Amino acid sequence: MKGIVVPFNRPEWSGQELAFMEKAMATGCVAGNGPFTKKSQEFLELCLAKQSKALLTTSCTHALEMSAILLDLEPGDEVIVPSYTFVSTALAFVMHGGTPVFADIRPDTLNIDERHIERLITDRTRAIVPVHYAGIACEMDAIMSIAERYDLVVIEDNAHGIFGQYNKRKLGSIGHMATLSFHETKNITCGEGGALIINDNKYSERAEIIWEKGTNRSQFRKGCIDKYTWLDKGSSYLMSDILAACLYGQLSRSDDIQAMRKILWDRYNKELAGWSDSHNIQLPCVPDDCEQSYHMFYMLMPSEKERNELMLYMEKQGIGAAFHYLPLHDSLMAKKIAGNRSECPVARDVSKRIIRLPLYSGLTIEEQDYVIRVATSFRL
């Protein structure tokens, strides 16, 4: 077969996005912090927890940058992040004066290994940034306990985990702050976008100032002051209200999107179980105390060679499978600037063996059956 028959990702639209975007344009409120920004933020706040405050941003990277500014990092200050994550998890803190310290991941959930965190803490450590990989929760009770003992800030990188839960608590509502992603590959998308979630009220007022280019413009818009001025660091982090309208179209249909993703994830897990067991292939692990977000379905092949051969085999059959992150602690940039005190062997091993299968709400059952049929016909 020539070309991709089943792409790795295909953004799906609910049908309301365009109507909401047209409405935003008709009102003339198309810059940031408009009516659809407020609707989307209120939706997210209701989904999380009573104390949560949401601020839409142009990306999850920018939301992480805002959290870094809120930390008031000084040269030499350290932030503990997993090695197995997207570069933004570390880069956002580097951009604002921090030094990333890389922790290894668990071999079961591929999340930051909470058992390794404490030994990485020094008197310069300021924060821990757990990433809920594949939308499956980190061990947040243990992480929050460590943070409390050492007076550290916890920032959940929840780019994968919207609507996921840990011990009946919504992911993104547990740490002092959290970030979300609405990139085209995520469960809920507006093409590019993100959000900063504030769960500790002491950060709320300053977060709005940073969000509005370092000014108190939000207070001005609320009628609390008669003029606004420059007060702090910040940047143009606000999402356009046109994109917020697109996002609200997705959020308003999120139950349907999540239900379809669950069906597809469960079918992969069931139909690939026998084949994977007989070939020593590891499927995702979801602990009993987690309700996942159904963001991703991956397999850990027995070796890098077999992973690469399977990817090539599926590509030749018209299926877009993909690997994932390269360990950050092994990157050229990390070797220049990171406070690396761990070799992170699990992250290195997982990176060589992982393969991700197509999973998006518009994937049809027929397409998925084809992916499963091709995968299970591969001879190791």
C-alpha positions as CSV (number, residue, x, y, z in Angstrom):
1,M,0.0,0.0,0.0
2,K,1.3,3.4,-0.9
3,G,0.7,6.4,1.4
4,I,-0.8,6.5,4.8
5,V,-4.2,4.8,5.1
6,V,-4.6,5.2,8.8
7,P,-2.6,8.3,10.0
8,F,-1.1,8.4,13.5
9,N,-3.3,11.4,14.3
10,R,-6.3,13.1,12.7
11,P,-7.9,16.1,14.5
12,E,-11.6,15.7,14.8
13,W,-14.2,18.5,14.9
14,S,-17.5,18.5,16.8
15,G,-19.3,20.7,14.3
16,Q,-19.7,23.6,16.7
17,E,-16.2,25.0,16.4
18,L,-16.8,27.0,13.2
19,A,-20.1,28.4,14.5
20,F,-18.5,29.6,17.7
21,M,-15.6,31.1,15.8
22,E,-17.9,32.9,13.5
23,K,-19.8,34.2,16.6
24,A,-16.6,35.4,18.1
25,M,-15.7,37.3,14.9
26,A,-19.2,38.8,14.6
27,T,-18.9,40.3,18.1
28,G,-15.6,41.9,17.3
29,C,-14.0,40.4,20.5
30,V,-11.3,38.4,18.8
31,A,-8.2,39.2,21.0
32,G,-7.4,37.4,24.2
33,N,-9.6,37.3,27.3
34,G,-12.9,37.6,25.5
35,P,-16.2,35.9,26.0
36,F,-15.1,32.5,24.7
37,T,-12.0,32.7,26.8
38,K,-14.2,33.1,29.9
39,K,-16.5,30.3,28.8
40,S,-13.6,27.9,28.3
41,Q,-11.9,28.9,31.6
42,E,-15.1,28.4,33.5
43,F,-15.7,25.0,31.9
44,L,-12.2,23.9,33.0
45,E,-12.6,25.3,36.5
46,L,-15.9,23.4,37.0
47,C,-14.2,20.2,35.8
48,L,-11.3,20.5,38.2
49,A,-12.0,21.7,41.7
50,K,-13.6,24.6,43.6
51,Q,-10.4,26.3,44.3
52,S,-8.9,26.0,40.7
53,K,-8.4,29.0,38.5
54,A,-7.8,28.5,34.8
55,L,-6.0,30.9,32.4
56,L,-6.0,30.0,28.7
57,T,-2.6,30.3,27.0
58,T,-1.2,30.0,23.5
59,S,0.4,26.7,24.4
60,C,1.2,24.3,27.3
61,T,4.8,25.5,26.9
62,H,3.7,29.1,27.7
63,A,1.7,27.8,30.7
64,L,4.8,26.1,32.0
65,E,6.7,29.4,31.4
66,M,4.2,31.3,33.5
67,S,4.6,28.8,36.3
68,A,8.4,29.3,36.1
69,I,8.0,33.0,36.4
70,L,5.7,32.5,39.5
71,L,8.6,30.6,41.1
72,D,10.9,33.6,41.0
73,L,13.8,31.4,40.1
74,E,17.3,32.5,40.6
75,P,20.5,31.3,38.9
76,G,21.3,27.8,40.3
77,D,17.8,27.1,41.4
78,E,16.7,23.5,40.5
79,V,13.5,22.0,39.2
80,I,13.1,18.2,39.2
81,V,11.5,16.8,36.0
82,P,11.3,13.4,34.5
83,S,13.8,12.6,31.8
84,Y,11.1,11.0,29.7
85,T,9.0,13.9,28.7
86,F,8.6,16.6,26.0
87,V,11.4,19.2,26.0
88,S,8.9,22.0,27.2
89,T,8.8,20.4,30.6
90,A,12.4,21.4,31.2
91,L,12.8,24.2,28.7
92,A,10.2,26.4,30.3
93,F,12.2,26.6,33.5
94,V,15.5,27.0,31.8
95,M,14.1,30.0,29.9
96,H,13.5,31.7,33.3
97,G,16.7,30.9,35.1
98,G,16.2,27.3,36.4
99,T,18.3,24.2,36.1
100,P,16.5,21.0,35.3
101,V,17.4,17.9,37.4
102,F,16.3,14.7,35.6
103,A,14.6,11.9,37.4
104,D,14.1,8.4,36.0
105,I,10.7,6.9,35.4
106,R,8.8,3.9,36.6
107,P,9.0,0.8,34.4
108,D,5.2,0.2,34.8
109,T,3.4,3.5,34.2
110,L,6.4,5.4,32.6
111,N,5.7,8.2,35.0
112,I,8.4,9.9,37.2
113,D,9.6,7.4,39.8
114,E,8.6,9.0,43.1
115,R,11.0,6.7,44.9
116,H,13.9,8.6,43.2
117,I,12.8,12.1,43.8
118,E,14.0,12.6,47.4
119,R,17.6,11.8,46.7
120,L,17.7,14.5,43.9
121,I,16.6,17.3,46.3
122,T,19.2,19.8,47.4
123,D,19.0,23.2,49.1
124,R,18.6,24.7,45.7
125,T,15.5,22.6,44.7
126,R,12.4,24.7,44.2
127,A,9.9,22.6,42.4
128,I,8.9,19.1,41.2
129,V,7.1,18.8,37.8
130,P,5.4,15.4,37.5
131,V,4.1,14.5,34.0
132,H,1.0,12.3,33.9
133,Y,2.3,10.2,31.0
134,A,-0.3,8.9,28.6
135,G,-2.9,10.5,30.9
136,I,-2.2,8.0,33.7
137,A,-1.6,9.6,37.0
138,C,1.7,9.8,38.8
139,E,1.8,8.7,42.5
140,M,0.6,12.2,43.6
141,D,0.2,11.4,47.3
142,A,3.8,10.5,47.6
143,I,5.0,13.4,45.5
144,M,2.9,15.9,47.5
145,S,4.2,14.5,50.7
146,I,7.8,14.9,49.6
147,A,7.0,18.5,48.5
148,E,5.5,19.3,51.8
149,R,8.5,18.0,53.8
150,Y,10.9,20.1,51.7
151,D,8.7,23.1,51.1
152,L,8.6,22.6,47.3
153,V,6.1,23.7,44.7
154,V,4.4,20.9,42.6
155,I,3.5,21.8,39.1
156,E,1.6,19.0,37.3
157,D,2.4,18.8,33.6
158,N,-1.0,17.5,32.6
159,A,-0.6,17.8,28.8
160,H,-1.8,14.2,28.4
161,G,-4.2,14.0,31.3
162,I,-7.3,16.2,30.8
163,F,-10.3,14.5,32.6
164,G,-8.1,11.9,34.2
165,Q,-8.3,11.2,37.9
166,Y,-6.1,10.0,40.8
167,N,-7.9,8.7,43.9
168,K,-11.1,10.4,42.8
169,R,-9.3,13.8,42.3
170,K,-9.0,15.3,38.9
171,L,-5.6,15.5,37.4
172,G,-4.5,19.1,37.4
173,S,-6.2,19.9,40.7
174,I,-3.7,18.2,43.0
175,G,-0.5,20.2,42.6
176,H,0.0,23.9,43.5
177,M,-0.2,24.6,39.8
178,A,-0.9,22.5,36.6
179,T,-0.7,23.0,32.9
180,L,-2.8,21.7,30.0
181,S,-2.3,21.3,26.3
182,F,-4.7,21.7,23.4
183,H,-2.3,20.8,20.7
184,E,-3.7,19.0,17.6
185,T,-2.6,15.7,19.0
186,K,-4.4,16.0,22.3
187,N,-7.9,14.8,23.3
188,I,-9.3,18.3,23.2
189,T,-7.7,20.7,20.6
190,C,-7.9,24.1,19.1
191,G,-4.8,23.4,16.9
192,E,-2.3,25.1,19.4
193,G,-3.2,26.1,22.9
194,G,-2.9,25.5,26.6
195,A,-3.9,26.6,30.0
196,L,-2.3,27.3,33.4
197,I,-4.3,26.0,36.3
198,I,-3.8,27.7,39.7
199,N,-4.7,25.6,42.7
200,D,-3.1,27.8,45.4
201,N,-4.7,31.2,45.7
202,K,-1.5,33.0,46.6
203,Y,-0.5,32.7,43.0
204,S,-3.7,33.8,41.4
205,E,-3.4,37.6,41.3
206,R,0.2,37.6,40.1
207,A,-0.6,34.9,37.5
208,E,-3.1,37.3,35.9
209,I,-0.5,40.0,35.8
210,I,2.1,37.7,34.1
211,W,-0.6,36.5,31.7
212,E,-1.4,40.1,30.7
213,K,2.1,41.1,29.7
214,G,3.1,42.0,33.2
215,T,0.3,44.5,33.6
216,N,-2.8,44.8,35.8
217,R,-5.0,45.0,32.8
218,S,-7.3,42.2,34.1
219,Q,-8.1,44.3,37.1
220,F,-8.8,47.2,34.7
221,R,-11.1,45.1,32.6
222,K,-13.0,44.1,35.7
223,G,-13.5,47.7,36.7
224,C,-11.4,47.4,39.8
225,I,-9.0,50.2,38.7
226,D,-9.3,53.2,36.3
227,K,-6.1,52.6,34.4
228,Y,-3.5,49.8,34.1
229,T,0.3,49.8,34.2
230,W,3.4,47.7,34.0
231,L,4.0,45.8,37.3
232,D,6.0,42.6,36.7
233,K,7.5,40.1,34.3
234,G,5.2,38.6,31.7
235,S,4.5,38.2,28.1
236,S,1.6,37.9,25.6
237,Y,0.4,34.6,26.9
238,L,-3.3,35.0,26.1
239,M,-5.0,32.8,23.6
240,S,-7.0,34.6,20.9
241,D,-10.7,34.5,21.5
242,I,-11.2,32.9,18.0
243,L,-9.1,29.9,19.2
244,A,-10.9,29.9,22.5
245,A,-14.2,29.7,20.5
246,C,-12.8,26.7,18.7
247,L,-11.7,25.2,22.0
248,Y,-15.1,25.7,23.6
249,G,-16.7,23.8,20.7
250,Q,-14.5,20.9,21.7
251,L,-15.0,21.2,25.4
252,S,-18.8,21.3,25.0
253,R,-18.6,17.9,23.3
254,S,-15.9,16.5,25.6
255,D,-18.1,13.7,27.0
256,D,-18.6,12.3,23.5
257,I,-14.9,12.6,22.7
258,Q,-13.8,10.9,25.8
259,A,-16.4,8.1,25.4
260,M,-15.2,7.3,21.9
261,R,-11.5,7.4,23.0
262,K,-12.4,5.0,25.8
263,I,-14.0,2.5,23.4
264,L,-11.0,2.6,21.2
265,W,-8.4,2.3,24.0
266,D,-10.3,-0.6,25.5
267,R,-10.5,-2.4,22.2
268,Y,-6.8,-2.1,21.7
269,N,-6.1,-3.4,25.2
270,K,-8.4,-6.4,24.7
271,E,-7.6,-7.4,21.2
272,L,-3.8,-7.1,21.6
273,A,-3.6,-8.8,25.0
274,G,-3.1,-12.4,23.8
275,W,-0.6,-11.5,21.1
276,S,1.4,-9.2,23.3
277,D,1.5,-11.8,26.2
278,S,2.8,-14.4,23.9
279,H,5.5,-12.2,22.5
280,N,6.8,-10.5,25.7
281,I,5.3,-7.1,24.7
282,Q,4.2,-4.7,27.5
283,L,0.9,-2.9,27.2
284,P,0.0,0.2,29.2
285,C,-0.3,-0.2,33.0
286,V,-3.3,1.6,34.7
287,P,-3.2,1.4,38.5
288,D,-6.4,0.7,40.3
289,D,-6.4,4.2,41.9
290,C,-6.3,5.9,38.4
291,E,-9.0,6.8,36.0
292,Q,-7.0,7.5,32.8
293,S,-7.7,10.1,30.1
294,Y,-7.5,7.6,27.2
295,H,-4.9,9.9,25.5
296,M,-2.5,7.3,24.1
297,F,-2.1,3.6,23.4
298,Y,1.5,2.3,23.3
299,M,3.4,-1.0,23.3
300,L,6.8,-1.7,24.7
301,M,8.5,-4.1,22.3
302,P,11.1,-6.6,23.5
303,S,14.0,-4.7,21.8
304,E,14.8,-1.6,19.8
305,K,15.3,-3.7,16.7
306,E,11.8,-5.3,16.9
307,R,10.3,-1.9,17.6
308,N,11.9,-0.4,14.5
309,E,10.9,-3.4,12.4
310,L,7.3,-3.2,13.5
311,M,7.1,0.5,12.8
312,L,8.5,-0.1,9.3
313,Y,6.1,-3.0,8.7
314,M,3.1,-0.9,9.7
315,E,4.2,2.0,7.6
316,K,4.4,-0.3,4.6
317,Q,0.8,-1.3,5.3
318,G,-0.3,2.3,5.4
319,I,-0.4,2.8,9.2
320,G,1.1,5.7,11.0
321,A,2.7,4.4,14.1
322,A,5.2,6.5,16.0
323,F,7.9,6.3,18.7
324,H,8.1,8.9,21.4
325,Y,10.5,11.0,23.4
326,L,14.3,10.7,23.5
327,P,15.5,11.0,27.1
328,L,16.2,14.6,27.9
329,H,19.1,13.8,30.2
330,D,21.0,12.4,27.1
331,S,20.4,15.5,25.0
332,L,23.1,17.9,24.0
333,M,21.4,20.8,25.7
334,A,21.0,18.9,29.0
335,K,24.7,18.1,29.0
336,K,25.4,21.8,28.8
337,I,23.1,23.1,31.4
338,A,21.4,20.4,33.5
339,G,22.1,19.4,37.0
340,N,22.1,15.7,36.0
341,R,22.7,13.4,39.0
342,S,21.1,10.3,37.5
343,E,21.6,8.1,34.4
344,C,17.9,7.4,34.1
345,P,18.3,3.9,32.6
346,V,14.6,3.1,32.5
347,A,13.9,6.3,30.4
348,R,16.7,5.3,28.1
349,D,15.3,1.8,27.7
350,V,11.7,2.8,27.2
351,S,12.6,5.3,24.5
352,K,14.2,2.6,22.5
353,R,11.3,0.1,22.7
354,I,8.1,2.2,22.6
355,I,5.7,2.3,19.7
356,R,2.4,4.3,19.8
357,L,-0.6,3.3,17.8
358,P,-3.2,5.6,16.1
359,L,-5.8,6.8,18.6
360,Y,-8.2,9.7,18.1
361,S,-11.9,10.1,18.4
362,G,-12.5,10.0,14.7
363,L,-10.7,6.6,14.3
364,T,-13.3,4.2,12.9
365,I,-13.8,0.7,14.2
366,E,-12.9,-0.6,10.8
367,E,-9.7,1.4,10.7
368,Q,-8.8,0.2,14.2
369,D,-9.5,-3.4,13.2
370,Y,-7.1,-3.0,10.4
371,V,-4.4,-1.6,12.7
372,I,-4.9,-4.5,15.1
373,R,-4.8,-7.1,12.2
374,V,-1.6,-5.7,10.8
375,A,0.1,-5.4,14.2
376,T,-0.8,-9.0,15.2
377,S,0.4,-10.3,11.8
378,F,3.9,-9.1,12.5
379,R,6.2,-12.0,13.3
380,L,8.9,-11.3,15.9
